[in-house]
Amino acid sequence: MLVYAVIVFAIAAVGGLIMAASVLRGLFAPWALSLIHAALGATGLVLVLLAVVHGAKGMAPIALAILVVAALGGFLLASFHLRKQPGPKAVVVIHAGVAVIGFLLLAGTAFELV
């Protein structure tokens, strides 16, 4: 299940990179892409949660906690989007950085590298 979560998060990350590039250039991220990114992120979180509940070992619980923090940053960015305001660039960078750390821990656990 962790491998599936890694795949889902990797796909979400591609959309995240596209959106981050838009926001960092002062543009609004495409709304449809934001929704797909959020749906994939939520799906990945549920997969990791299920794996942890069913006894996933290693860094999976820590990766889950870090990814939840990244999701909270995503909710904050979405709130700016809903108000038709550009998301703060610092929040975009922090959200991405936290998500990458969680992803790397998750991938390392899923592929038994850590």
GROMACS elastic network, one bead per residue, 0.5 to 0.9 nm:
[ bonds ]
;  ai    aj funct       b0    kb
    1     4     6  0.51892   500
    1     5     6  0.63596   500
    1     6     6  0.87861   500
    1    47     6  0.63900   500
    1    48     6  0.73036   500
    1    50     6  0.81317   500
    1    51     6  0.62039   500
    1   110     6  0.84029   500
    2     6     6  0.62121   500
    2     7     6  0.86935   500
    2    44     6  0.88087   500
    2    47     6  0.69409   500
    2    48     6  0.60992   500
    2    51     6  0.66362   500
    2    56     6  0.83801   500
    2    60     6  0.82346   500
    2   106     6  0.73306   500
    2   107     6  0.78401   500
    2   109     6  0.79913   500
    2   110     6  0.52657   500
    2   111     6  0.86641   500
    3     6     6  0.50163   500
    3     7     6  0.63353   500
    3     8     6  0.87197   500
    3   106     6  0.86504   500
    3   107     6  0.73919   500
    3   110     6  0.55113   500
    3   111     6  0.74640   500
    4     7     6  0.50828   500
    4     8     6  0.62295   500
    4     9     6  0.86092   500
    4    44     6  0.79250   500
    4    47     6  0.75843   500
    5     8     6  0.50695   500
    5     9     6  0.60566   500
    5    10     6  0.84285   500
    5    43     6  0.77319   500
    5    45     6  0.75203   500
    5    46     6  0.84814   500
    5    47     6  0.56943   500
    5    48     6  0.63061   500
    5   106     6  0.83517   500
    5   107     6  0.87864   500
    5   110     6  0.88531   500
    6     9     6  0.51493   500
    6    10     6  0.59973   500
    6    11     6  0.86649   500
    6    44     6  0.74070   500
    6    48     6  0.89880   500
    6   103     6  0.70812   500
    6   106     6  0.68768   500
    6   107     6  0.59648   500
    6   110     6  0.76431   500
    7    10     6  0.50644   500
    7    11     6  0.63543   500
    7    12     6  0.86595   500
    7    44     6  0.84553   500
    8    11     6  0.52752   500
    8    12     6  0.62543   500
    8    13     6  0.86434   500
    8    40     6  0.60887   500
    8    41     6  0.74283   500
    8    43     6  0.73582   500
    8    44     6  0.57452   500
    9    13     6  0.59881   500
    9    14     6  0.87794   500
    9    37     6  0.89748   500
    9    40     6  0.67154   500
    9    41     6  0.61982   500
    9    43     6  0.85251   500
    9    44     6  0.58937   500
    9    45     6  0.87331   500
    9   103     6  0.72096   500
   10    14     6  0.66223   500
   10   103     6  0.81328   500
   11    14     6  0.53738   500
   11    15     6  0.69192   500
   11    16     6  0.88115   500
   11    37     6  0.83205   500
   11    40     6  0.76246   500
   12    15     6  0.52930   500
   12    16     6  0.61564   500
   12    17     6  0.87629   500
   12    36     6  0.76655   500
   12    37     6  0.50575   500
   12    38     6  0.78375   500
   12    39     6  0.85118   500
   12    40     6  0.56058   500
   12    41     6  0.62934   500
   12    44     6  0.89174   500
   13    17     6  0.60780   500
   13    18     6  0.86220   500
   13    37     6  0.76975   500
   13    41     6  0.87925   500
   13    96     6  0.86507   500
   13    99     6  0.85932   500
   13   100     6  0.85537   500
   14    17     6  0.52052   500
   14    18     6  0.65072   500
   14    19     6  0.87868   500
   14    37     6  0.86842   500
   15    18     6  0.51601   500
   15    19     6  0.62273   500
   15    20     6  0.85474   500
   15    33     6  0.64771   500
   15    34     6  0.77539   500
   15    36     6  0.79313   500
   15    37     6  0.59550   500
   16    19     6  0.50683   500
   16    20     6  0.59251   500
   16    21     6  0.84503   500
   16    33     6  0.84075   500
   16    34     6  0.80028   500
   16    37     6  0.66023   500
   16    96     6  0.77887   500
   17    20     6  0.50572   500
   17    21     6  0.60832   500
   17    22     6  0.86396   500
   17    96     6  0.84270   500
   18    21     6  0.52304   500
   18    22     6  0.64560   500
   18    23     6  0.89004   500
   18    29     6  0.79358   500
   18    33     6  0.86573   500
   19    22     6  0.50872   500
   19    23     6  0.62568   500
   19    24     6  0.85438   500
   19    28     6  0.79799   500
   19    30     6  0.70387   500
   19    33     6  0.75588   500
   19    34     6  0.74353   500
   20    23     6  0.51134   500
   20    24     6  0.58982   500
   20    25     6  0.84414   500
   20    29     6  0.74800   500
   20    89     6  0.85198   500
   20    92     6  0.65468   500
   20    93     6  0.79701   500
   20    96     6  0.82292   500
   21    24     6  0.52363   500
   21    25     6  0.62645   500
   21    26     6  0.88273   500
   21    27     6  0.85843   500
   21    29     6  0.84017   500
   22    25     6  0.52507   500
   22    26     6  0.65081   500
   22    27     6  0.50578   500
   22    28     6  0.61930   500
   22    29     6  0.55407   500
   22    30     6  0.83766   500
   23    26     6  0.50050   500
   23    27     6  0.50186   500
   23    28     6  0.57328   500
   23    29     6  0.60902   500
   23    86     6  0.69179   500
   23    87     6  0.69273   500
   23    88     6  0.82989   500
   23    89     6  0.69388   500
   23    92     6  0.78280   500
   24    27     6  0.73160   500
   24    88     6  0.87899   500
   24    89     6  0.59994   500
   24    92     6  0.80395   500
   24    93     6  0.89301   500
   25    28     6  0.88425   500
   26    86     6  0.71911   500
   26    89     6  0.86972   500
   27    86     6  0.72606   500
   28    31     6  0.82035   500
   28    81     6  0.76215   500
   28    84     6  0.83342   500
   28    85     6  0.81509   500
   28    86     6  0.61977   500
   28    87     6  0.82716   500
   29    32     6  0.87531   500
   29    33     6  0.74599   500
   29    34     6  0.69431   500
   29    81     6  0.81640   500
   29    86     6  0.86444   500
   30    33     6  0.53605   500
   30    34     6  0.63075   500
   30    35     6  0.89334   500
   31    35     6  0.63778   500
   31    36     6  0.87804   500
   31    81     6  0.82305   500
   32    35     6  0.51871   500
   32    36     6  0.63302   500
   32    37     6  0.85853   500
   33    36     6  0.50740   500
   33    37     6  0.59694   500
   33    38     6  0.84805   500
   34    37     6  0.50681   500
   34    38     6  0.61188   500
   34    39     6  0.85990   500
   34    78     6  0.79422   500
   35    38     6  0.50752   500
   35    39     6  0.61003   500
   35    40     6  0.85675   500
   36    39     6  0.50726   500
   36    40     6  0.60976   500
   36    41     6  0.84493   500
   37    40     6  0.52605   500
   37    41     6  0.60731   500
   37    42     6  0.86023   500
   38    41     6  0.50127   500
   38    42     6  0.60710   500
   38    43     6  0.85092   500
   38    71     6  0.83988   500
   38    74     6  0.78251   500
   38    75     6  0.87816   500
   39    42     6  0.51263   500
   39    43     6  0.61123   500
   39    44     6  0.85828   500
   40    43     6  0.50015   500
   40    44     6  0.61118   500
   40    45     6  0.85806   500
   41    44     6  0.50913   500
   41    45     6  0.61797   500
   41    46     6  0.86802   500
   41    67     6  0.88300   500
   41    71     6  0.74850   500
   42    45     6  0.50438   500
   42    46     6  0.62199   500
   42    47     6  0.86498   500
   42    71     6  0.81458   500
   43    46     6  0.51789   500
   43    47     6  0.62567   500
   43    48     6  0.87264   500
   44    47     6  0.50987   500
   44    48     6  0.62289   500
   44    49     6  0.85128   500
   45    48     6  0.51686   500
   45    49     6  0.59854   500
   45    50     6  0.85307   500
   45    64     6  0.69694   500
   45    67     6  0.72906   500
   45    68     6  0.74286   500
   45    71     6  0.88361   500
   46    50     6  0.60626   500
   46    51     6  0.85154   500
   47    50     6  0.51909   500
   47    51     6  0.62082   500
   47    52     6  0.86753   500
   48    51     6  0.50030   500
   48    52     6  0.61173   500
   48    53     6  0.85322   500
   48    56     6  0.86058   500
   48    60     6  0.72445   500
   48    61     6  0.81717   500
   48    63     6  0.84886   500
   48    64     6  0.63627   500
   48   106     6  0.84972   500
   49    52     6  0.51132   500
   49    53     6  0.60620   500
   49    54     6  0.85010   500
   49    60     6  0.87995   500
   49    61     6  0.80646   500
   49    64     6  0.68791   500
   50    53     6  0.50664   500
   50    54     6  0.60924   500
   50    55     6  0.86688   500
   50    56     6  0.86889   500
   51    54     6  0.51009   500
   51    55     6  0.63572   500
   51    56     6  0.52836   500
   51    57     6  0.88872   500
   51    60     6  0.80766   500
   52    55     6  0.51063   500
   52    57     6  0.72932   500
   52    60     6  0.65266   500
   52    61     6  0.60865   500
   52    64     6  0.82455   500
   53    56     6  0.72044   500
   56    59     6  0.85506   500
   56    60     6  0.63279   500
   56    61     6  0.77327   500
   57    60     6  0.61332   500
   57    61     6  0.75652   500
   57   109     6  0.79996   500
   58    61     6  0.75934   500
   58    62     6  0.84991   500
   58   109     6  0.60337   500
   58   110     6  0.89623   500
   58   112     6  0.84799   500
   58   114     6  0.73166   500
   59    62     6  0.52506   500
   59    63     6  0.59626   500
   59    64     6  0.85185   500
   59   105     6  0.63028   500
   59   106     6  0.68402   500
   59   108     6  0.80652   500
   59   109     6  0.58573   500
   59   114     6  0.75114   500
   60    64     6  0.60443   500
   60    65     6  0.86686   500
   60   105     6  0.72838   500
   60   106     6  0.58148   500
   60   109     6  0.63037   500
   60   110     6  0.80590   500
   61    64     6  0.50070   500
   61    65     6  0.63141   500
   61    66     6  0.87276   500
   61   106     6  0.89154   500
   62    65     6  0.51074   500
   62    66     6  0.62371   500
   62    67     6  0.85421   500
   62   102     6  0.78839   500
   62   105     6  0.78684   500
   62   106     6  0.85179   500
   63    66     6  0.51271   500
   63    67     6  0.60241   500
   63    68     6  0.85355   500
   63   101     6  0.79066   500
   63   103     6  0.70389   500
   63   104     6  0.82059   500
   63   105     6  0.55228   500
   63   106     6  0.54259   500
   63   109     6  0.88126   500
   64    67     6  0.50836   500
   64    68     6  0.61318   500
   64    69     6  0.87144   500
   64   102     6  0.70796   500
   64   106     6  0.78146   500
   65    68     6  0.51199   500
   65    69     6  0.64562   500
   65    70     6  0.88088   500
   65   102     6  0.80565   500
   66    69     6  0.51095   500
   66    70     6  0.63700   500
   66    71     6  0.87113   500
   66    98     6  0.67022   500
   66    99     6  0.72482   500
   66   101     6  0.75166   500
   66   102     6  0.52370   500
   66   103     6  0.87751   500
   67    71     6  0.61290   500
   67    72     6  0.86435   500
   67    98     6  0.71611   500
   67    99     6  0.57719   500
   67   100     6  0.87124   500
   67   101     6  0.82809   500
   67   102     6  0.52323   500
   67   103     6  0.74625   500
   68    72     6  0.62928   500
   68    73     6  0.87446   500
   68    99     6  0.88166   500
   68   102     6  0.88928   500
   69    72     6  0.50978   500
   69    73     6  0.65256   500
   69    74     6  0.87560   500
   69    95     6  0.82902   500
   69    98     6  0.73994   500
   69    99     6  0.81978   500
   70    73     6  0.50870   500
   70    74     6  0.63226   500
   70    75     6  0.88103   500
   70    94     6  0.82255   500
   70    95     6  0.52921   500
   70    96     6  0.74303   500
   70    97     6  0.83665   500
   70    98     6  0.55279   500
   70    99     6  0.52356   500
   70   100     6  0.89677   500
   70   102     6  0.81352   500
   71    75     6  0.62481   500
   71    76     6  0.86477   500
   71    95     6  0.78259   500
   71    99     6  0.80265   500
   72    75     6  0.50155   500
   72    76     6  0.63538   500
   72    77     6  0.87175   500
   72    95     6  0.84533   500
   73    76     6  0.50276   500
   73    77     6  0.62718   500
   73    78     6  0.86098   500
   73    91     6  0.70126   500
   73    92     6  0.79957   500
   73    94     6  0.78922   500
   73    95     6  0.53645   500
   73    96     6  0.88910   500
   73    98     6  0.89523   500
   74    77     6  0.50194   500
   74    78     6  0.60786   500
   74    79     6  0.85689   500
   74    91     6  0.87924   500
   74    92     6  0.82828   500
   74    95     6  0.66323   500
   75    79     6  0.61781   500
   75    80     6  0.88522   500
   76    79     6  0.51203   500
   76    80     6  0.67043   500
   76    81     6  0.88779   500
   76    87     6  0.83542   500
   76    91     6  0.83559   500
   77    80     6  0.52666   500
   77    81     6  0.63998   500
   77    82     6  0.88118   500
   77    86     6  0.84170   500
   77    87     6  0.54703   500
   77    88     6  0.77898   500
   77    91     6  0.73675   500
   77    92     6  0.73753   500
   77    95     6  0.87733   500
   78    82     6  0.61237   500
   78    83     6  0.86288   500
   78    87     6  0.79856   500
   79    82     6  0.51132   500
   79    83     6  0.63993   500
   79    84     6  0.87227   500
   79    85     6  0.87324   500
   79    87     6  0.85027   500
   80    83     6  0.51129   500
   80    84     6  0.62827   500
   80    85     6  0.51543   500
   80    86     6  0.62260   500
   80    87     6  0.54940   500
   80    88     6  0.84440   500
   81    85     6  0.56633   500
   81    86     6  0.64092   500
   81    87     6  0.67564   500
   82    85     6  0.75342   500
   83    86     6  0.86649   500
   85    88     6  0.89276   500
   86    89     6  0.83827   500
   87    90     6  0.85322   500
   87    91     6  0.71585   500
   87    92     6  0.70253   500
   88    91     6  0.53576   500
   88    92     6  0.64914   500
   88    93     6  0.89211   500
   89    92     6  0.50045   500
   89    93     6  0.62941   500
   89    94     6  0.86481   500
   90    93     6  0.51586   500
   90    94     6  0.61325   500
   90    95     6  0.84651   500
   91    94     6  0.50372   500
   91    95     6  0.58459   500
   91    96     6  0.83953   500
   92    95     6  0.51493   500
   92    96     6  0.61379   500
   92    97     6  0.85495   500
   93    96     6  0.51752   500
   93    97     6  0.60366   500
   93    98     6  0.85850   500
   94    97     6  0.50240   500
   94    98     6  0.60362   500
   94    99     6  0.83870   500
   95    98     6  0.53724   500
   95    99     6  0.61015   500
   95   100     6  0.86256   500
   96    99     6  0.50631   500
   96   100     6  0.60931   500
   96   101     6  0.86783   500
   97   100     6  0.51399   500
   97   101     6  0.63157   500
   97   102     6  0.87074   500
   98   101     6  0.51809   500
   98   102     6  0.62612   500
   98   103     6  0.85478   500
   99   102     6  0.51107   500
   99   103     6  0.59701   500
   99   104     6  0.85380   500
  100   104     6  0.60281   500
  100   105     6  0.85508   500
  101   104     6  0.52134   500
  101   105     6  0.62596   500
  101   106     6  0.85545   500
  102   105     6  0.52084   500
  102   106     6  0.60652   500
  102   107     6  0.85474   500
  103   106     6  0.50009   500
  103   107     6  0.59720   500
  103   108     6  0.83790   500
  104   107     6  0.50703   500
  104   108     6  0.59242   500
  104   109     6  0.84653   500
  105   108     6  0.50842   500
  105   109     6  0.61701   500
  105   110     6  0.85526   500
  105   114     6  0.77539   500
  106   109     6  0.51385   500
  106   110     6  0.59927   500
  106   111     6  0.85374   500
  107   111     6  0.59858   500
  107   112     6  0.81241   500
  107   113     6  0.79824   500
  107   114     6  0.89422   500
  108   111     6  0.54132   500
  108   112     6  0.57556   500
  108   114     6  0.52316   500
  109   113     6  0.60594   500
  109   114     6  0.56348   500
  110   113     6  0.77760   500
  110   114     6  0.88753   500
  111   114     6  0.82164   500
